[in-house]
Amino acid sequence: MKILVIAAHPDDEVLGMGATIKKLAKKNHIIHLCVVSEGASAQYQDVKMIKVRKDVCVKAGKFLGISQFTFLKFPDAKLDMVPQLEINVELEKIIGKFKPEVVYTTPFHDLMKDHQKVHECTLVATRPISSTVKQVLSYEIPGITKIPFNPNIYEKIDKEFGYKKKAFQIYKSEVMKFPHPRSIESIENLAIYRGIQSGLRKAEAFQLIRHVLDR
């Protein structure tokens, strides 16, 4: 099966569903990662960090089993200023070429406008009839949220969580100290919390947005 993971920034994919990506890769699914923004210019003055973040993303992604990558390089933390049509068109091109059956995207509940914008554009690009996509889900990104993330799907990640932790550690500049939500301890605590909610030891949580059954 072909699976497309859409991220607003490099590291969203690991924070949101790194263990699930590894689990899907172990089942021999083909995984394509699309990162919409360059993910660096809003945080770093050195333009070289754009390439650094891209290279680290590829390294972490390959470690998890992602085989294909696309970097759209829209401005970091300014996606709300980009005409939605521009992002829609780029996502539609990827979906038209790769033809995924399942798409994972950023959450809409997040205070980060980039995450909201990518979520909205994903819904447009994956609309029925005009795409091959049968299932659309959003993943959870740790951090301050506007409203609580209310998952309706939980993925068991007991065996894969260690891969998620190592993949995020590859993003050295993004690993923070506890109790920051992007600390290793916080990421593990969230996995345990979602596991408790679902009767599992550790889990990643998702919201099912659309599931088309045509059998």
Sequence and secondary structure as in RCSB ss.txt:
>XXXX:A:sequence
MKILVIAAHPDDEVLGMGATIKKLAKKNHIIHLCVVSEGASAQYQDVKMIKVRKDVCVKAGKFLGISQFTFLKFP
DAKLDMVPQLEINVELEKIIGKFKPEVVYTTPFHDLMKDHQKVHECTLVATRPISSTVKQVLSYEIPGITKIPFN
PNIYEKIDKEFGYKKKAFQIYKSEVMKFPHPRSIESIENLAIYRGIQSGLRKAEAFQLIRHVLDR
>XXXX:A:secstr
 EEEEEESSTTHHHHHHHHHHHHHHHTT EEEEEEEE S TTT S THHHHHHHHHHHHHHHHHT  EEEEEEE 
TT GGGS HHHHHHHHHHHHHHH  SEEEE  SSBS HHHHHHHHHHHHHT TTTS   EEEEE   S BSS   
 SEEEE TTTHHHHHHHHHHSGGG B TTSTTBHHHHHHHHHHHHHHHTSSSEEEEEEEEE    
